[in-house]
Amino acid sequence: MAADLTVALLLCLASMGIDHHLALMIAPEVLLPILGIAISIFISFRNNQAYSRWWEARSLWGVLNNQSRNFRDNLHSQLGGSSPAEALKRPFLLRQVFIAWALNHELRYKFHPHPRQAMQSLSQELGCAEMGSQDLLVEQSLGLETLYRNGQISDEGRIQLQRVLDELCSAIGGLEKVRNQPFPAAYDVFIRLSSWMFGYLFFVRIDATSAPLGSLMGYLVFAGFLIAERLGAFVETPFFDPVLALPMNRMCATITRGLLGPNHPLAVPPEGERSTVWT
């Protein structure tokens, strides 16, 4: 965004003092209001859709958190709280946390070291190779089948736990859909070019007709349209920008704390509890 604003500023500085008659030819009086309304509608529609994608992703992470707790609670109700039961539950809870951190790693557009380190730590704790979220779900299902065949959980308990895994699988699929199906590139390019065109034409017109403050007003309006367009583009990808993306490390730490306790090394997000840049 800073690069856009800098280029716009340089473009405005280079265009200051343009001839009044030329400005009227470039930006006719009847054109700017119509163009401004149209661009505002396009940007508003795009930003609303982008926020809907962001909120959908946030809601699906909430489902992942809640269903992880449901899995924990159902497992406790089936196996009890004895020492042998705790030993049986531990791998399931570790895998459940592993699913969250693996998904954190898989959804990102850029590499982040902490999810990768979390996956390595959990694989060592489980004594297994690193796996993706889908492979871990399969391992959970196979583990439940083993418990059922050994008579350690009832058939009804196995079905309840499997339903939780089905809900987790649906949430993961929804998050993958948000990541892998962005807005059409042509629409993004159209909105961006339209914002630049209107902002520049507005600057040219206001600079030529409203001296001495026309240049400042023109640039501020130009910058406002660029910022609005860029905010929509960043919110559209909820796993990318470190400021506007979802706080996935924090959400994974919450799941870890709920399943493995507050003393687990991964129960605290790497950015700190009071950070404003989460991802």
PASEBA-1860 file (N, C-alpha, C; in nm, 3 decimals):
! residues 279
1> MAADLTVA> 0.083/-0.120/0.000/0.000/0.000/0.000/0.087/0.126/0.000 ~ 0.198/0.123/0.075/0.287/0.238/0.079/0.342/0.270/-0.059 ~ 0.374/0.167/-0.137/0.425/0.189/-0.272/0.319/0.258/-0.359 ~ 0.193/0.214/-0.345/0.085/0.276/-0.423/0.072/0.425/-0.390 ~ 0.074/0.456/-0.261/0.059/0.596/-0.220/0.178/0.681/-0.265 ~ 0.297/0.622/-0.264/0.416/0.696/-0.308/0.410/0.725/-0.458 ~ 0.373/0.623/-0.536/0.361/0.643/-0.681/0.253/0.746/-0.712 ~ 0.140/0.739/-0.639/0.033/0.836/-0.660/0.080/0.977/-0.627
9> LLLCLASM> 0.158/0.992/-0.519/0.210/1.123/-0.482/0.302/1.178/-0.590 ~ 0.392/1.094/-0.640/0.483/1.138/-0.746/0.406/1.176/-0.873 ~ 0.303/1.098/-0.905/0.221/1.127/-1.022/0.149/1.261/-1.005 ~ 0.100/1.286/-0.886/0.032/1.414/-0.860/0.129/1.531/-0.866 ~ 0.247/1.514/-0.810/0.346/1.621/-0.814/0.385/1.653/-0.957 ~ 0.397/1.549/-1.040/0.435/1.571/-1.180/0.323/1.637/-1.260 ~ 0.200/1.625/-1.210/0.085/1.677/-1.285/0.033/1.810/-1.231 ~ 0.097/1.863/-1.129/0.050/1.990/-1.072/0.068/2.104/-1.172
17> GIDHHLAL> -0.026/2.196/-1.168/-0.016/2.313/-1.255/-0.057/2.287/-1.398 ~ -0.128/2.182/-1.423/-0.171/2.151/-1.559/-0.269/2.260/-1.606 ~ -0.269/2.288/-1.736/-0.352/2.394/-1.792/-0.500/2.368/-1.763 ~ -0.572/2.477/-1.730/-0.712/2.465/-1.691/-0.797/2.404/-1.804 ~ -0.778/2.448/-1.925/-0.857/2.398/-2.038/-0.824/2.251/-2.067 ~ -0.697/2.218/-2.053/-0.658/2.077/-2.073/-0.721/1.989/-1.965 ~ -0.725/2.039/-1.841/-0.786/1.963/-1.733/-0.934/1.938/-1.760 ~ -1.003/2.039/-1.816/-1.145/2.021/-1.847/-1.164/1.919/-1.959
25> MIAPEVLL> -1.069/1.912/-2.051/-1.078/1.812/-2.158/-1.053/1.671/-2.104 ~ -0.954/1.659/-2.016/-0.919/1.526/-1.962/-1.028/1.476/-1.868 ~ -1.079/1.567/-1.785/-1.178/1.528/-1.685/-1.300/1.618/-1.696 ~ -1.389/1.590/-1.790/-1.509/1.673/-1.807/-1.594/1.676/-1.680 ~ -1.664/1.785/-1.662/-1.743/1.803/-1.539/-1.848/1.696/-1.522 ~ -1.910/1.652/-1.631/-2.017/1.553/-1.621/-1.964/1.412/-1.596 ~ -1.836/1.390/-1.629/-1.779/1.255/-1.618/-1.747/1.216/-1.474 ~ -1.685/1.307/-1.398/-1.634/1.270/-1.267/-1.741/1.222/-1.169
33> PILGIAIS> -1.856/1.292/-1.156/-1.957/1.241/-1.061/-2.006/1.101/-1.097 ~ -2.032/1.077/-1.226/-2.080/0.946/-1.268/-1.974/0.839/-1.242 ~ -1.851/0.872/-1.281/-1.742/0.777/-1.262/-1.717/0.751/-1.113 ~ -1.723/0.856/-1.031/-1.701/0.840/-0.888/-1.805/0.751/-0.823 ~ -1.932/0.770/-0.861/-2.039/0.685/-0.806/-2.019/0.540/-0.848 ~ -1.987/0.519/-0.976/-1.968/0.382/-1.026/-1.851/0.313/-0.955 ~ -1.738/0.383/-0.942/-1.622/0.322/-0.877/-1.651/0.294/-0.730 ~ -1.723/0.385/-0.665/-1.758/0.364/-0.524/-1.843/0.238/-0.507
41> IFISFRNN> -1.938/0.218/-0.598/-2.023/0.098/-0.591/-1.939/-0.027/-0.612 ~ -1.850/-0.024/-0.710/-1.766/-0.141/-0.737/-1.677/-0.175/-0.617 ~ -1.612/-0.072/-0.561/-1.524/-0.096/-0.447/-1.603/-0.145/-0.326 ~ -1.720/-0.085/-0.303/-1.803/-0.127/-0.190/-1.846/-0.272/-0.204 ~ -1.890/-0.311/-0.324/-1.931/-0.450/-0.348/-1.814/-0.544/-0.326 ~ -1.699/-0.509/-0.381/-1.581/-0.596/-0.369/-1.539/-0.610/-0.224 ~ -1.538/-0.497/-0.149/-1.496/-0.502/-0.009/-1.594/-0.579/0.078 ~ -1.722/-0.568/0.047/-1.821/-0.648/0.121/-1.798/-0.797/0.099
49> QAYSRWWE> -1.774/-0.834/-0.026/-1.748/-0.974/-0.056/-1.617/-1.022/0.008 ~ -1.517/-0.934/0.008/-1.389/-0.970/0.069/-1.405/-0.991/0.219 ~ -1.481/-0.903/0.284/-1.503/-0.920/0.428/-1.583/-1.047/0.457 ~ -1.677/-1.081/0.368/-1.752/-1.205/0.386/-1.658/-1.326/0.382 ~ -1.560/-1.323/0.292/-1.462/-1.431/0.286/-1.380/-1.436/0.415 ~ -1.338/-1.318/0.462/-1.259/-1.312/0.587/-1.340/-1.367/0.702 ~ -1.467/-1.326/0.712/-1.550/-1.371/0.823/-1.582/-1.520/0.813 ~ -1.600/-1.570/0.691/-1.622/-1.714/0.674/-1.502/-1.792/0.726
57> ARSLWGVL> -1.382/-1.746/0.691/-1.262/-1.814/0.739/-1.252/-1.807/0.891 ~ -1.285/-1.692/0.947/-1.282/-1.677/1.094/-1.383/-1.770/1.159 ~ -1.502/-1.781/1.102/-1.605/-1.869/1.158/-1.563/-2.015/1.151 ~ -1.498/-2.053/1.041/-1.454/-2.192/1.027/-1.343/-2.225/1.127 ~ -1.255/-2.128/1.155/-1.155/-2.151/1.261/-1.224/-2.166/1.396 ~ -1.334/-2.092/1.417/-1.411/-2.110/1.540/-1.470/-2.249/1.550 ~ -1.519/-2.301/1.437/-1.569/-2.440/1.435/-1.457/-2.537/1.470 ~ -1.339/-2.513/1.415/-1.225/-2.600/1.443/-1.191/-2.600/1.592
65> NNQSRNFR> -1.194/-2.484/1.653/-1.167/-2.472/1.796/-1.274/-2.544/1.878 ~ -1.401/-2.519/1.847/-1.510/-2.578/1.924/-1.516/-2.730/1.908 ~ -1.497/-2.777/1.786/-1.502/-2.922/1.764/-1.382/-2.993/1.825 ~ -1.270/-2.926/1.834/-1.155/-2.985/1.903/-1.187/-3.006/2.051 ~ -1.256/-2.910/2.111/-1.297/-2.926/2.250/-1.403/-3.034/2.265 ~ -1.494/-3.040/2.166/-1.594/-3.148/2.170/-1.527/-3.285/2.163 ~ -1.425/-3.297/2.079/-1.352/-3.423/2.068/-1.286/-3.459/2.202 ~ -1.224/-3.359/2.266/-1.163/-3.380/2.397/-1.265/-3.427/2.499
73> DNLHSQLG> -1.380/-3.360/2.504/-1.481/-3.393/2.605/-1.541/-3.530/2.581 ~ -1.570/-3.563/2.454/-1.623/-3.696/2.423/-1.523/-3.806/2.457 ~ -1.395/-3.776/2.433/-1.292/-3.874/2.465/-1.284/-3.895/2.615 ~ -1.293/-3.787/2.692/-1.292/-3.800/2.838/-1.412/-3.881/2.887 ~ -1.527/-3.856/2.829/-1.647/-3.928/2.875/-1.641/-4.076/2.842 ~ -1.570/-4.112/2.736/-1.562/-4.252/2.696/-1.453/-4.328/2.772 ~ -1.341/-4.260/2.799/-1.227/-4.331/2.857/-1.209/-4.305/3.006 ~ -1.267/-4.199/3.058/-1.252/-4.170/3.200/-1.123/-4.095/3.230
81> GSSPAEAL> -1.091/-4.087/3.360/-0.976/-4.006/3.401/-0.867/-4.082/3.471 ~ -0.865/-4.215/3.461/-0.760/-4.293/3.526/-0.626/-4.273/3.455 ~ -0.519/-4.318/3.520/-0.386/-4.304/3.459/-0.373/-4.379/3.327 ~ -0.421/-4.508/3.321/-0.417/-4.575/3.190/-0.499/-4.502/3.083 ~ -0.613/-4.443/3.126/-0.696/-4.370/3.030/-0.624/-4.246/2.979 ~ -0.553/-4.178/3.069/-0.478/-4.059/3.029/-0.373/-4.094/2.924 ~ -0.309/-4.209/2.942/-0.209/-4.253/2.844/-0.272/-4.282/2.709 ~ -0.396/-4.334/2.710/-0.466/-4.361/2.583/-0.511/-4.231/2.515
89> KRPFLLRQ> -0.552/-4.134/2.597/-0.604/-4.009/2.541/-0.494/-3.918/2.486 ~ -0.377/-3.927/2.544/-0.271/-3.833/2.508/-0.240/-3.827/2.358 ~ -0.222/-3.942/2.289/-0.192/-3.934/2.145/-0.306/-3.870/2.065 ~ -0.429/-3.895/2.106/-0.543/-3.835/2.034/-0.543/-3.684/2.050 ~ -0.518/-3.637/2.170/-0.517/-3.493/2.194/-0.399/-3.427/2.123 ~ -0.284/-3.494/2.123/-0.169/-3.440/2.051/-0.196/-3.430/1.902 ~ -0.258/-3.534/1.847/-0.290/-3.530/1.704/-0.392/-3.420/1.672 ~ -0.485/-3.400/1.766/-0.585/-3.296/1.743/-0.519/-3.157/1.738
97> VFIAWALN> -0.426/-3.135/1.827/-0.351/-3.009/1.824/-0.264/-3.002/1.699 ~ -0.206/-3.115/1.663/-0.123/-3.123/1.543/-0.203/-3.081/1.420 ~ -0.330/-3.123/1.413/-0.416/-3.087/1.299/-0.425/-2.936/1.284 ~ -0.445/-2.867/1.397/-0.458/-2.720/1.392/-0.330/-2.655/1.342 ~ -0.215/-2.696/1.397/-0.089/-2.635/1.355/-0.053/-2.671/1.211 ~ -0.085/-2.795/1.170/-0.059/-2.833/1.031/-0.144/-2.751/0.935 ~ -0.269/-2.728/0.972/-0.357/-2.646/0.888/-0.306/-2.502/0.884 ~ -0.260/-2.452/0.995/-0.199/-2.319/1.001/-0.087/-2.308/0.898
105> HELRYKFH> -0.003/-2.408/0.893/0.110/-2.409/0.798/0.061/-2.422/0.654 ~ -0.039/-2.505/0.629/-0.085/-2.533/0.493/-0.159/-2.414/0.430 ~ -0.228/-2.336/0.512/-0.310/-2.229/0.458/-0.230/-2.105/0.419 ~ -0.110/-2.091/0.471/-0.035/-1.967/0.451/0.017/-1.955/0.308 ~ 0.021/-1.829/0.261/0.080/-1.800/0.130/0.231/-1.782/0.142 ~ 0.277/-1.744/0.261/0.420/-1.726/0.286/0.463/-1.813/0.404 ~ 0.586/-1.859/0.399/0.638/-1.944/0.505/0.645/-1.867/0.636 ~ 0.601/-1.931/0.742/0.614/-1.875/0.877/0.683/-1.980/0.963
113> PHPRQAMQ> 0.788/-1.945/1.036/0.867/-2.047/1.107/0.792/-2.113/1.223 ~ 0.705/-2.041/1.291/0.648/-2.097/1.414/0.557/-2.219/1.388 ~ 0.464/-2.215/1.291/0.386/-2.336/1.265/0.473/-2.455/1.229 ~ 0.579/-2.429/1.153/0.668/-2.538/1.116/0.739/-2.596/1.239 ~ 0.785/-2.508/1.327/0.849/-2.555/1.450/0.750/-2.630/1.538 ~ 0.624/-2.584/1.540/0.522/-2.653/1.619/0.498/-2.793/1.565 ~ 0.494/-2.807/1.433/0.475/-2.939/1.373/0.591/-3.032/1.407 ~ 0.712/-2.980/1.402/0.828/-3.063/1.436/0.823/-3.106/1.582
121> SLSQELGC> 0.787/-3.014/1.670/0.778/-3.046/1.812/0.671/-3.151/1.840 ~ 0.556/-3.138/1.777/0.447/-3.233/1.800/0.478/-3.370/1.740 ~ 0.544/-3.372/1.625/0.581/-3.501/1.565/0.681/-3.575/1.654 ~ 0.773/-3.501/1.716/0.867/-3.564/1.809/0.795/-3.615/1.934 ~ 0.700/-3.538/1.983/0.625/-3.579/2.102/0.541/-3.703/2.075 ~ 0.489/-3.712/1.952/0.409/-3.829/1.914/0.496/-3.946/1.871 ~ 0.620/-3.917/1.836/0.708/-4.023/1.786/0.671/-4.068/1.647 ~ 0.632/-3.974/1.561/0.591/-4.007/1.424/0.649/-3.904/1.329
129> AEMGSQDL> 0.633/-3.931/1.201/0.679/-3.836/1.099/0.580/-3.720/1.090 ~ 0.627/-3.609/1.034/0.537/-3.496/1.013/0.431/-3.533/0.910 ~ 0.307/-3.490/0.936/0.195/-3.522/0.848/0.111/-3.398/0.825 ~ 0.031/-3.402/0.718/-0.062/-3.295/0.690/-0.191/-3.314/0.769 ~ -0.278/-3.215/0.761/-0.402/-3.220/0.839/-0.492/-3.336/0.797 ~ -0.499/-3.366/0.668/-0.584/-3.476/0.624/-0.530/-3.611/0.671 ~ -0.400/-3.629/0.665/-0.340/-3.754/0.713/-0.364/-3.772/0.863 ~ -0.359/-3.663/0.936/-0.382/-3.670/1.080/-0.527/-3.706/1.112
137> LVEQSLGL> -0.620/-3.656/1.032/-0.760/-3.696/1.050/-0.778/-3.846/1.028 ~ -0.710/-3.898/0.928/-0.716/-4.042/0.902/-0.659/-4.119/1.021 ~ -0.547/-4.072/1.076/-0.487/-4.137/1.192/-0.583/-4.135/1.312 ~ -0.654/-4.023/1.329/-0.753/-4.016/1.437/-0.862/-4.121/1.418 ~ -0.911/-4.135/1.296/-1.017/-4.233/1.269/-0.968/-4.375/1.293 ~ -0.846/-4.404/1.248/-0.790/-4.537/1.269/-0.770/-4.565/1.418 ~ -0.728/-4.463/1.492/-0.711/-4.480/1.635/-0.843/-4.507/1.706 ~ -0.949/-4.440/1.664/-1.081/-4.466/1.723/-1.127/-4.608/1.692
145> ETLYRNGQ> -1.100/-4.653/1.570/-1.137/-4.790/1.534/-1.063/-4.891/1.621 ~ -0.936/-4.865/1.649/-0.859/-4.955/1.736/-0.917/-4.957/1.878 ~ -0.951/-4.841/1.931/-1.013/-4.836/2.064/-1.144/-4.914/2.068 ~ -1.222/-4.901/1.962/-1.351/-4.971/1.957/-1.330/-5.123/1.951 ~ -1.237/-5.167/1.866/-1.212/-5.312/1.853/-1.156/-5.370/1.982 ~ -1.084/-5.291/2.058/-1.030/-5.337/2.187/-1.131/-5.327/2.301 ~ -1.250/-5.281/2.269/-1.353/-5.269/2.371/-1.333/-5.154/2.468 ~ -1.254/-5.055/2.431/-1.224/-4.944/2.522/-1.322/-4.828/2.507
153> ISDEGRIQ> -1.393/-4.822/2.394/-1.503/-4.727/2.377/-1.621/-4.801/2.317 ~ -1.741/-4.751/2.342/-1.862/-4.814/2.290/-1.883/-4.776/2.145 ~ -1.974/-4.849/2.081/-2.006/-4.818/1.942/-2.066/-4.677/1.931 ~ -2.153/-4.642/2.025/-2.211/-4.508/2.024/-2.105/-4.400/2.045 ~ -2.009/-4.429/2.134/-1.901/-4.334/2.156/-1.815/-4.317/2.033 ~ -1.788/-4.427/1.963/-1.709/-4.419/1.840/-1.781/-4.334/1.736 ~ -1.913/-4.352/1.725/-1.991/-4.274/1.628/-1.989/-4.125/1.662 ~ -2.003/-4.095/1.791/-2.000/-3.954/1.832/-1.866/-3.889/1.802
161> LQRVLDEL> -1.759/-3.960/1.833/-1.626/-3.907/1.807/-1.600/-3.892/1.657 ~ -1.652/-3.988/1.579/-1.632/-3.980/1.435/-1.711/-3.864/1.375 ~ -1.826/-3.835/1.432/-1.903/-3.719/1.385/-1.826/-3.589/1.408 ~ -1.757/-3.582/1.520/-1.675/-3.464/1.547/-1.566/-3.452/1.441 ~ -1.503/-3.564/1.408/-1.399/-3.561/1.304/-1.457/-3.522/1.170 ~ -1.582/-3.564/1.142/-1.646/-3.524/1.017/-1.666/-3.372/1.012 ~ -1.707/-3.313/1.125/-1.724/-3.168/1.132/-1.589/-3.097/1.112 ~ -1.485/-3.154/1.170/-1.351/-3.096/1.151/-1.309/-3.102/1.005
169> CSAIGGLE> -1.339/-3.214/0.940/-1.303/-3.230/0.799/-1.377/-3.127/0.714 ~ -1.505/-3.103/0.745/-1.583/-3.004/0.670/-1.526/-2.863/0.690 ~ -1.486/-2.831/0.814/-1.429/-2.699/0.842/-1.297/-2.680/0.768 ~ -1.214/-2.783/0.766/-1.087/-2.775/0.694/-1.112/-2.756/0.545 ~ -1.210/-2.829/0.491/-1.243/-2.813/0.350/-1.290/-2.672/0.318 ~ -1.368/-2.613/0.410/-1.413/-2.476/0.390/-1.298/-2.377/0.390 ~ -1.202/-2.395/0.479/-1.086/-2.307/0.483/-1.001/-2.323/0.357 ~ -0.987/-2.445/0.309/-0.912/-2.467/0.185/-0.983/-2.402/0.067
177> KVRNQPFP> -1.116/-2.403/0.069/-1.192/-2.337/-0.038/-1.165/-2.187/-0.039 ~ -1.166/-2.125/0.080/-1.140/-1.982/0.088/-1.001/-1.951/0.035 ~ -0.905/-2.034/0.068/-0.767/-2.009/0.024/-0.750/-2.030/-0.126 ~ -0.809/-2.137/-0.179/-0.779/-2.179/-0.316/-0.872/-2.119/-0.420 ~ -0.977/-2.048/-0.379/-1.070/-1.990/-0.474/-1.082/-1.839/-0.452 ~ -0.982/-1.762/-0.490/-0.987/-1.616/-0.473/-1.080/-1.553/-0.575 ~ -1.095/-1.421/-0.563/-1.172/-1.348/-0.664/-1.106/-1.364/-0.800 ~ -1.185/-1.356/-0.908/-1.123/-1.359/-1.043/-1.020/-1.247/-1.058
185> AAYDVFIR> -0.906/-1.281/-1.114/-0.799/-1.183/-1.128/-0.842/-1.065/-1.214 ~ -0.923/-1.091/-1.316/-0.968/-0.982/-1.404/-1.050/-0.879/-1.327 ~ -1.132/-0.925/-1.234/-1.213/-0.832/-1.155/-1.125/-0.748/-1.063 ~ -1.026/-0.812/-1.002/-0.932/-0.738/-0.917/-0.859/-0.630/-0.997 ~ -0.812/-0.666/-1.116/-0.739/-0.570/-1.199/-0.832/-0.455/-1.241 ~ -0.955/-0.488/-1.275/-1.050/-0.385/-1.316/-1.075/-0.285/-1.204 ~ -1.098/-0.334/-1.081/-1.123/-0.245/-0.967/-1.001/-0.158/-0.940 ~ -0.882/-0.216/-0.948/-0.762/-0.140/-0.917/-0.736/-0.032/-1.021
193> LSSWMFGY> -0.746/-0.067/-1.149/-0.724/0.031/-1.254/-0.829/0.142/-1.250 ~ -0.953/0.105/-1.219/-1.059/0.205/-1.211/-1.033/0.304/-1.099 ~ -0.983/0.253/-0.984/-0.952/0.341/-0.872/-0.842/0.439/-0.909 ~ -0.739/0.389/-0.976/-0.630/0.477/-1.018/-0.679/0.581/-1.119 ~ -0.761/0.539/-1.214/-0.808/0.630/-1.317/-0.892/0.742/-1.256 ~ -0.989/0.704/-1.171/-1.074/0.808/-1.113/-0.994/0.900/-1.021 ~ -0.907/0.841/-0.937/-0.829/0.924/-0.846/-0.743/1.026/-0.919 ~ -0.681/0.983/-1.027/-0.594/1.074/-1.102/-0.677/1.182/-1.173
201> LFFVRIDA> -0.786/1.143/-1.237/-0.870/1.242/-1.305/-0.927/1.343/-1.206 ~ -0.964/1.296/-1.088/-1.016/1.388/-0.987/-0.908/1.486/-0.945 ~ -0.785/1.435/-0.926/-0.676/1.525/-0.888/-0.652/1.631/-0.995 ~ -0.646/1.589/-1.121/-0.620/1.683/-1.230/-0.726/1.792/-1.232 ~ -0.852/1.752/-1.216/-0.960/1.851/-1.223/-0.958/1.946/-1.102 ~ -0.945/1.892/-0.983/-0.951/1.976/-0.863/-0.828/2.064/-0.851 ~ -0.714/2.015/-0.899/-0.591/2.094/-0.895/-0.602/2.216/-0.985 ~ -0.668/2.198/-1.100/-0.677/2.307/-1.197/-0.786/2.407/-1.163
209> TSAPLGSL> -0.883/2.370/-1.082/-0.999/2.456/-1.058/-1.013/2.506/-0.915 ~ -0.932/2.453/-0.822/-0.951/2.489/-0.681/-0.819/2.525/-0.614 ~ -0.741/2.608/-0.677/-0.616/2.653/-0.615/-0.649/2.741/-0.495 ~ -0.565/2.745/-0.389/-0.435/2.676/-0.379/-0.442/2.539/-0.310 ~ -0.558/2.504/-0.251/-0.566/2.380/-0.175/-0.616/2.263/-0.259 ~ -0.641/2.288/-0.387/-0.693/2.181/-0.472/-0.600/2.063/-0.482 ~ -0.468/2.088/-0.486/-0.371/1.977/-0.498/-0.379/1.885/-0.377 ~ -0.383/1.945/-0.258/-0.389/1.864/-0.137/-0.519/1.784/-0.130
217> MGYLVFAG> -0.631/1.852/-0.159/-0.760/1.783/-0.156/-0.765/1.671/-0.260 ~ -0.712/1.700/-0.378/-0.713/1.599/-0.483/-0.632/1.476/-0.446 ~ -0.513/1.499/-0.387/-0.431/1.384/-0.349/-0.497/1.304/-0.238 ~ -0.559/1.371/-0.141/-0.623/1.300/-0.032/-0.738/1.212/-0.082 ~ -0.817/1.263/-0.175/-0.924/1.181/-0.232/-0.865/1.066/-0.313 ~ -0.762/1.094/-0.391/-0.691/0.990/-0.468/-0.642/0.880/-0.374 ~ -0.574/0.922/-0.267/-0.520/0.824/-0.170/-0.633/0.748/-0.102 ~ -0.745/0.814/-0.073/-0.857/0.747/-0.008/-0.911/0.633/-0.093
225> FLIAERLG> -0.926/0.656/-0.223/-0.975/0.549/-0.311/-0.873/0.435/-0.321 ~ -0.745/0.468/-0.327/-0.644/0.363/-0.334/-0.641/0.280/-0.206 ~ -0.653/0.346/-0.091/-0.652/0.274/0.036/-0.773/0.183/0.047 ~ -0.891/0.234/0.008/-1.012/0.152/0.015/-1.000/0.029/-0.074 ~ -0.944/0.047/-0.192/-0.927/-0.067/-0.283/-0.827/-0.168/-0.230 ~ -0.715/-0.119/-0.174/-0.613/-0.209/-0.123/-0.661/-0.284/0.002 ~ -0.735/-0.218/0.088/-0.788/-0.285/0.207/-0.875/-0.403/0.167 ~ -0.959/-0.383/0.065/-1.041/-0.494/0.017/-0.957/-0.608/-0.036
233> AFVETPFF> -0.849/-0.575/-0.108/-0.761/-0.679/-0.164/-0.693/-0.758/-0.052 ~ -0.651/-0.690/0.055/-0.582/-0.759/0.165/-0.679/-0.844/0.246 ~ -0.799/-0.792/0.274/-0.897/-0.867/0.351/-0.946/-0.988/0.273 ~ -0.942/-0.977/0.141/-0.986/-1.087/0.054/-0.903/-1.213/0.076 ~ -0.778/-1.197/0.120/-0.690/-1.312/0.144/-0.661/-1.321/0.293 ~ -0.746/-1.389/0.371/-0.736/-1.387/0.517/-0.619/-1.466/0.575 ~ -0.532/-1.521/0.490/-0.419/-1.598/0.542/-0.285/-1.537/0.500 ~ -0.288/-1.411/0.452/-0.166/-1.357/0.390/-0.108/-1.239/0.466
241> DPVLALPM> -0.177/-1.127/0.467/-0.121/-1.004/0.523/-0.107/-1.015/0.674 ~ 0.010/-0.980/0.733/0.031/-0.997/0.877/-0.056/-0.908/0.964 ~ -0.106/-0.797/0.910/-0.189/-0.706/0.990/-0.336/-0.742/0.978 ~ -0.382/-0.771/0.855/-0.525/-0.794/0.832/-0.563/-0.941/0.826 ~ -0.466/-1.031/0.827/-0.498/-1.174/0.820/-0.550/-1.224/0.954 ~ -0.601/-1.346/0.952/-0.650/-1.407/1.075/-0.533/-1.438/1.169 ~ -0.553/-1.427/1.300/-0.446/-1.458/1.397/-0.435/-1.609/1.418 ~ -0.384/-1.679/1.318/-0.385/-1.825/1.323/-0.294/-1.882/1.432
249> NRMCATIT> -0.180/-1.817/1.456/-0.094/-1.865/1.565/-0.167/-1.855/1.699 ~ -0.238/-1.746/1.718/-0.312/-1.727/1.843/-0.423/-1.831/1.856 ~ -0.493/-1.859/1.746/-0.601/-1.956/1.752/-0.548/-2.098/1.776 ~ -0.435/-2.130/1.715/-0.374/-2.261/1.740/-0.326/-2.272/1.884 ~ -0.272/-2.163/1.939/-0.230/-2.164/2.079/-0.350/-2.183/2.171 ~ -0.465/-2.126/2.135/-0.587/-2.144/2.214/-0.630/-2.290/2.214 ~ -0.626/-2.354/2.096/-0.661/-2.496/2.087/-0.563/-2.579/2.169 ~ -0.435/-2.548/2.161/-0.334/-2.621/2.238/-0.360/-2.608/2.387
257> RGLLGPNH> -0.390/-2.486/2.431/-0.416/-2.464/2.574/-0.539/-2.541/2.621 ~ -0.641/-2.548/2.535/-0.763/-2.617/2.573/-0.747/-2.767/2.580 ~ -0.658/-2.824/2.498/-0.645/-2.970/2.492/-0.526/-3.023/2.570 ~ -0.417/-2.949/2.575/-0.295/-2.998/2.639/-0.259/-2.920/2.765 ~ -0.335/-2.816/2.797/-0.309/-2.742/2.919/-0.227/-2.617/2.896 ~ -0.236/-2.521/2.988/-0.167/-2.392/2.971/-0.015/-2.400/2.983 ~ 0.036/-2.510/3.035/0.181/-2.522/3.054/0.253/-2.581/2.932 ~ 0.177/-2.621/2.832/0.242/-2.676/2.712/0.316/-2.562/2.639
265> PLAVPPEG> 0.434/-2.591/2.583/0.512/-2.485/2.515/0.437/-2.415/2.402 ~ 0.344/-2.484/2.338/0.273/-2.425/2.225/0.144/-2.355/2.266 ~ 0.117/-2.348/2.396/-0.006/-2.286/2.444/0.001/-2.134/2.447 ~ 0.117/-2.077/2.419/0.135/-1.932/2.418/0.173/-1.891/2.276 ~ 0.100/-1.796/2.213/0.135/-1.755/2.077/0.272/-1.689/2.073 ~ 0.348/-1.707/1.967/0.484/-1.653/1.962/0.488/-1.501/1.963 ~ 0.380/-1.437/1.919/0.379/-1.290/1.914/0.348/-1.227/2.048 ~ 0.307/-1.308/2.146/0.271/-1.254/2.276/0.121/-1.233/2.287
273> ERSTVWT> 0.070/-1.232/2.409/-0.073/-1.224/2.433/-0.131/-1.088/2.396 ~ -0.051/-0.983/2.399/-0.103/-0.848/2.378/-0.057/-0.787/2.246 ~ -0.013/-0.870/2.156/0.037/-0.820/2.028/-0.078/-0.770/1.941 ~ -0.048/-0.676/1.852/-0.147/-0.625/1.758/-0.125/-0.679/1.618 ~ -0.007/-0.733/1.588/0.020/-0.801/1.461/0.034/-0.947/1.493 ~ -0.064/-1.028/1.447/-0.078/-1.162/1.500/-0.009/-1.269/1.417 ~ -0.008/-1.254/1.287/0.026/-1.368/1.203/0.170/-1.364/1.158
END
